Amino acid sequence: MTCIVGIADGRNVWMGGDAAGSSGHRIDVRSHPKVFRLRKHGQDDILIGYTSSFRMGQALQYGWDFPDLPSPRADLMQWMCTDFIDSVRERLGAAGFKKTDNGEERGGMFMVGLRGRLFTIDSDFQVGEVVDGYNAIGCGDDLARGSLFSTGHGGGEFKPTERVECALAAATHWSAWVRPPFTVEILKGE
């Protein structure tokens, strides 16, 4: 029911998402963006783009006091796998979204842009970071990744925002579960 696309260059992050909401054979175009910015006074901003559930996205966007970011010299992956994920698990549990089945906790899938890097959180709360500098999640992910690959290897003719929009357009064209309008956010590094 979604396509979320992200690009990171070590300094900046571009993230975009569609507006589809689906249930079975029904699809709605939703007014609530699936890509948003979290701000905390005195901290760097974080971009989040989600799939899986609007409830999960709402729980992360509203009322969540994400943990303080580590110093710029600290291991950001370690922080993501510990402080960040522990806080996500607690927030999703408090919001009634986290599920436990046979002792295994499950959430949903989302993407995080932070300090020029792009992380993917899977439904089992694992944290991934691909080496390509771009990624996509949701039912249109393979279609969007193909577009990101081709627009990123053509001699630099496409700006990152154009690549995000092109990837979302490709997913919309080929997937029955991805719909515009698109939301695109840019997180600029210092």
C-alpha positions as YAML, in Angstrom:
chain: A
units: angstrom
residues:
- id: 1
  name: MET
  ca: [0.00, 0.00, 0.00]
- id: 2
  name: THR
  ca: [2.90, 2.38, -0.20]
- id: 3
  name: CYS
  ca: [6.13, 3.52, -1.65]
- id: 4
  name: ILE
  ca: [8.68, 5.41, 0.42]
- id: 5
  name: VAL
  ca: [11.91, 6.45, -1.31]
- id: 6
  name: GLY
  ca: [15.08, 7.83, 0.23]
- id: 7
  name: ILE
  ca: [18.45, 9.11, -0.99]
- id: 8
  name: ALA
  ca: [21.39, 10.05, 1.22]
- id: 9
  name: ASP
  ca: [24.73, 11.51, 0.18]
- id: 10
  name: GLY
  ca: [26.56, 11.64, 3.53]
- id: 11
  name: ARG
  ca: [25.44, 15.22, 4.12]
- id: 12
  name: ASN
  ca: [21.81, 15.54, 2.94]
- id: 13
  name: VAL
  ca: [18.80, 13.24, 2.85]
- id: 14
  name: TRP
  ca: [15.89, 13.36, 0.40]
- id: 15
  name: MET
  ca: [12.79, 11.32, 1.22]
- id: 16
  name: GLY
  ca: [9.46, 11.00, -0.54]
- id: 17
  name: GLY
  ca: [6.27, 9.04, -0.20]
- id: 18
  name: ASP
  ca: [2.96, 8.48, -1.89]
- id: 19
  name: ALA
  ca: [-0.56, 8.98, -0.50]
- id: 20
  name: ALA
  ca: [-2.21, 5.56, -0.92]
- id: 21
  name: GLY
  ca: [-4.08, 3.84, 1.86]
- id: 22
  name: SER
  ca: [-5.43, 0.40, 1.05]
- id: 23
  name: SER
  ca: [-7.40, -2.38, 2.62]
- id: 24
  name: GLY
  ca: [-8.06, -5.50, 0.60]
- id: 25
  name: HIS
  ca: [-9.35, -4.37, -2.78]
- id: 26
  name: ARG
  ca: [-10.04, -0.80, -1.67]
- id: 27
  name: ILE
  ca: [-7.65, 2.13, -2.08]
- id: 28
  name: ASP
  ca: [-7.99, 5.65, -0.73]
- id: 29
  name: VAL
  ca: [-5.85, 8.70, -1.36]
- id: 30
  name: ARG
  ca: [-5.05, 10.02, 2.10]
- id: 31
  name: SER
  ca: [-4.38, 13.64, 3.08]
- id: 32
  name: HIS
  ca: [-1.99, 12.66, 5.89]
- id: 33
  name: PRO
  ca: [1.62, 12.56, 4.56]
- id: 34
  name: LYS
  ca: [3.64, 9.39, 5.14]
- id: 35
  name: VAL
  ca: [6.89, 11.37, 5.20]
- id: 36
  name: PHE
  ca: [7.49, 13.89, 7.97]
- id: 37
  name: ARG
  ca: [10.15, 15.73, 9.93]
- id: 38
  name: LEU
  ca: [10.67, 15.35, 13.67]
- id: 39
  name: ARG
  ca: [12.21, 18.26, 15.54]
- id: 40
  name: LYS
  ca: [13.64, 18.42, 19.01]
- id: 41
  name: HIS
  ca: [15.05, 21.61, 20.48]
- id: 42
  name: GLY
  ca: [18.82, 21.67, 20.27]
- id: 43
  name: GLN
  ca: [18.99, 18.50, 18.15]
- id: 44
  name: ASP
  ca: [19.32, 17.66, 14.48]
- id: 45
  name: ASP
  ca: [16.04, 16.99, 12.67]
- id: 46
  name: ILE
  ca: [15.04, 13.47, 11.69]
- id: 47
  name: LEU
  ca: [13.06, 12.46, 8.59]
- id: 48
  name: ILE
  ca: [10.70, 9.50, 8.84]
- id: 49
  name: GLY
  ca: [8.79, 7.81, 6.02]
- id: 50
  name: TYR
  ca: [6.56, 4.87, 6.86]
- id: 51
  name: THR
  ca: [4.63, 2.00, 5.37]
- id: 52
  name: SER
  ca: [2.64, -0.78, 7.12]
- id: 53
  name: SER
  ca: [0.11, 1.35, 9.03]
- id: 54
  name: PHE
  ca: [-1.07, 4.92, 9.33]
- id: 55
  name: ARG
  ca: [-1.47, 4.25, 13.05]
- id: 56
  name: MET
  ca: [2.21, 3.44, 13.38]
- id: 57
  name: GLY
  ca: [3.16, 6.61, 11.53]
- id: 58
  name: GLN
  ca: [0.85, 8.71, 13.69]
- id: 59
  name: ALA
  ca: [2.33, 7.19, 16.86]
- id: 60
  name: LEU
  ca: [5.82, 8.16, 15.69]
- id: 61
  name: GLN
  ca: [4.83, 11.61, 14.46]
- id: 62
  name: TYR
  ca: [2.71, 12.76, 17.41]
- id: 63
  name: GLY
  ca: [3.53, 12.55, 21.10]
- id: 64
  name: TRP
  ca: [6.85, 10.75, 20.76]
- id: 65
  name: ASP
  ca: [9.86, 12.28, 22.45]
- id: 66
  name: PHE
  ca: [12.61, 10.51, 20.52]
- id: 67
  name: PRO
  ca: [15.89, 10.01, 22.40]
- id: 68
  name: ASP
  ca: [18.61, 12.63, 22.38]
- id: 69
  name: LEU
  ca: [20.98, 12.17, 19.49]
- id: 70
  name: PRO
  ca: [24.53, 11.06, 20.18]
- id: 71
  name: SER
  ca: [27.48, 13.35, 19.63]
- id: 72
  name: PRO
  ca: [28.54, 13.70, 15.99]
- id: 73
  name: ARG
  ca: [31.61, 11.55, 16.74]
- id: 74
  name: ALA
  ca: [29.59, 8.66, 18.25]
- id: 75
  name: ASP
  ca: [28.64, 5.52, 16.36]
- id: 76
  name: LEU
  ca: [25.28, 6.45, 14.80]
- id: 77
  name: MET
  ca: [24.43, 2.84, 13.87]
- id: 78
  name: GLN
  ca: [24.95, 1.76, 17.47]
- id: 79
  name: TRP
  ca: [22.63, 4.57, 18.66]
- id: 80
  name: MET
  ca: [20.00, 3.54, 16.10]
- id: 81
  name: CYS
  ca: [20.16, -0.12, 17.19]
- id: 82
  name: THR
  ca: [19.95, 0.68, 20.90]
- id: 83
  name: ASP
  ca: [18.56, 4.01, 22.15]
- id: 84
  name: PHE
  ca: [16.49, 4.75, 19.05]
- id: 85
  name: ILE
  ca: [14.96, 1.28, 18.63]
- id: 86
  name: ASP
  ca: [14.30, 0.90, 22.37]
- id: 87
  name: SER
  ca: [12.39, 4.20, 22.25]
- id: 88
  name: VAL
  ca: [10.46, 3.14, 19.12]
- id: 89
  name: ARG
  ca: [9.45, -0.16, 20.73]
- id: 90
  name: GLU
  ca: [8.28, 1.63, 23.86]
- id: 91
  name: ARG
  ca: [6.32, 4.25, 21.86]
- id: 92
  name: LEU
  ca: [4.60, 1.70, 19.61]
- id: 93
  name: GLY
  ca: [3.68, -0.39, 22.65]
- id: 94
  name: ALA
  ca: [2.22, 2.63, 24.47]
- id: 95
  name: ALA
  ca: [0.26, 3.55, 21.33]
- id: 96
  name: GLY
  ca: [-1.23, 0.06, 21.08]
- id: 97
  name: PHE
  ca: [0.47, -0.74, 17.80]
- id: 98
  name: LYS
  ca: [3.27, -3.15, 18.71]
- id: 99
  name: LYS
  ca: [2.29, -6.83, 18.54]
- id: 100
  name: THR
  ca: [3.82, -9.82, 20.30]
- id: 101
  name: ASP
  ca: [3.40, -13.31, 18.87]
- id: 102
  name: ASN
  ca: [5.14, -16.30, 20.48]
- id: 103
  name: GLY
  ca: [7.43, -13.90, 22.35]
- id: 104
  name: GLU
  ca: [8.49, -12.06, 19.18]
- id: 105
  name: GLU
  ca: [7.74, -8.35, 19.01]
- id: 106
  name: ARG
  ca: [6.60, -6.90, 15.70]
- id: 107
  name: GLY
  ca: [6.08, -3.33, 14.59]
- id: 108
  name: GLY
  ca: [6.00, -1.93, 11.09]
- id: 109
  name: MET
  ca: [8.44, -0.83, 8.45]
- id: 110
  name: PHE
  ca: [9.80, 2.69, 8.13]
- id: 111
  name: MET
  ca: [12.75, 4.70, 6.90]
- id: 112
  name: VAL
  ca: [14.82, 7.19, 8.91]
- id: 113
  name: GLY
  ca: [16.98, 9.96, 7.46]
- id: 114
  name: LEU
  ca: [19.48, 11.47, 9.84]
- id: 115
  name: ARG
  ca: [22.83, 13.27, 9.53]
- id: 116
  name: GLY
  ca: [23.18, 12.49, 5.84]
- id: 117
  name: ARG
  ca: [22.43, 8.78, 6.30]
- id: 118
  name: LEU
  ca: [19.46, 6.58, 5.48]
- id: 119
  name: PHE
  ca: [18.29, 3.73, 7.73]
- id: 120
  name: THR
  ca: [15.51, 1.20, 7.21]
- id: 121
  name: ILE
  ca: [13.68, -0.24, 10.20]
- id: 122
  name: ASP
  ca: [12.04, -3.59, 9.51]
- id: 123
  name: SER
  ca: [8.99, -5.01, 11.25]
- id: 124
  name: ASP
  ca: [11.21, -7.05, 13.62]
- id: 125
  name: PHE
  ca: [12.98, -3.79, 14.64]
- id: 126
  name: GLN
  ca: [16.24, -4.58, 12.85]
- id: 127
  name: VAL
  ca: [18.09, -1.55, 11.53]
- id: 128
  name: GLY
  ca: [19.54, -1.63, 8.02]
- id: 129
  name: GLU
  ca: [21.68, 0.77, 6.03]
- id: 130
  name: VAL
  ca: [22.42, -0.09, 2.42]
- id: 131
  name: VAL
  ca: [25.69, 0.94, 0.75]
- id: 132
  name: ASP
  ca: [24.00, 2.28, -2.40]
- id: 133
  name: GLY
  ca: [22.98, 5.59, -0.81]
- id: 134
  name: TYR
  ca: [19.33, 5.05, -1.74]
- id: 135
  name: ASN
  ca: [16.53, 2.71, -0.80]
- id: 136
  name: ALA
  ca: [12.79, 2.18, -1.09]
- id: 137
  name: ILE
  ca: [10.21, 0.37, 1.03]
- id: 138
  name: GLY
  ca: [6.58, -0.61, 0.58]
- id: 139
  name: CYS
  ca: [4.81, -2.50, -2.16]
- id: 140
  name: GLY
  ca: [6.37, -0.29, -4.85]
- id: 141
  name: ASP
  ca: [9.91, -0.73, -3.53]
- id: 142
  name: ASP
  ca: [11.39, -2.83, -6.36]
- id: 143
  name: LEU
  ca: [9.94, -0.52, -9.00]
- id: 144
  name: ALA
  ca: [11.30, 2.54, -7.22]
- id: 145
  name: ARG
  ca: [14.74, 0.96, -6.67]
- id: 146
  name: GLY
  ca: [15.02, 0.26, -10.40]
- id: 147
  name: SER
  ca: [14.26, 3.88, -11.13]
- id: 148
  name: LEU
  ca: [16.73, 5.10, -8.49]
- id: 149
  name: PHE
  ca: [19.42, 2.87, -9.98]
- id: 150
  name: SER
  ca: [18.90, 4.08, -13.53]
- id: 151
  name: THR
  ca: [18.62, 7.78, -12.64]
- id: 152
  name: GLY
  ca: [21.71, 7.54, -10.45]
- id: 153
  name: HIS
  ca: [23.91, 5.94, -13.10]
- id: 154
  name: GLY
  ca: [23.17, 8.17, -16.06]
- id: 155
  name: GLY
  ca: [25.95, 10.70, -15.67]
- id: 156
  name: GLY
  ca: [24.35, 12.80, -12.95]
- id: 157
  name: GLU
  ca: [21.65, 14.36, -15.11]
- id: 158
  name: PHE
  ca: [19.03, 14.03, -12.37]
- id: 159
  name: LYS
  ca: [18.96, 16.05, -9.16]
- id: 160
  name: PRO
  ca: [18.10, 14.03, -6.01]
- id: 161
  name: THR
  ca: [14.58, 15.49, -5.74]
- id: 162
  name: GLU
  ca: [13.94, 14.56, -9.38]
- id: 163
  name: ARG
  ca: [15.18, 11.04, -8.69]
- id: 164
  name: VAL
  ca: [12.80, 10.67, -5.74]
- id: 165
  name: GLU
  ca: [9.85, 11.95, -7.78]
- id: 166
  name: CYS
  ca: [10.76, 9.77, -10.77]
- id: 167
  name: ALA
  ca: [10.99, 6.67, -8.54]
- id: 168
  name: LEU
  ca: [7.58, 7.40, -7.02]
- id: 169
  name: ALA
  ca: [6.12, 7.98, -10.49]
- id: 170
  name: ALA
  ca: [7.52, 4.63, -11.69]
- id: 171
  name: ALA
  ca: [5.98, 2.86, -8.69]
- id: 172
  name: THR
  ca: [2.66, 4.60, -9.35]
- id: 173
  name: HIS
  ca: [2.70, 3.60, -13.01]
- id: 174
  name: TRP
  ca: [3.38, -0.07, -12.35]
- id: 175
  name: SER
  ca: [1.74, -0.71, -8.96]
- id: 176
  name: ALA
  ca: [-1.98, -0.70, -8.23]
- id: 177
  name: TRP
  ca: [-1.26, 0.29, -4.60]
- id: 178
  name: VAL
  ca: [0.79, 3.49, -5.01]
- id: 179
  name: ARG
  ca: [-0.88, 6.87, -5.63]
- id: 180
  name: PRO
  ca: [0.04, 10.55, -5.83]
- id: 181
  name: PRO
  ca: [0.17, 13.20, -4.58]
- id: 182
  name: PHE
  ca: [3.73, 12.79, -3.38]
- id: 183
  name: THR
  ca: [5.33, 14.34, -0.32]
- id: 184
  name: VAL
  ca: [9.06, 15.07, -0.63]
- id: 185
  name: GLU
  ca: [11.19, 16.34, 2.27]
- id: 186
  name: ILE
  ca: [14.84, 17.40, 2.24]
- id: 187
  name: LEU
  ca: [17.04, 17.26, 5.33]
- id: 188
  name: LYS
  ca: [20.08, 19.44, 4.69]
- id: 189
  name: GLY
  ca: [23.28, 18.84, 6.58]
- id: 190
  name: GLU
  ca: [25.38, 21.59, 8.05]
...
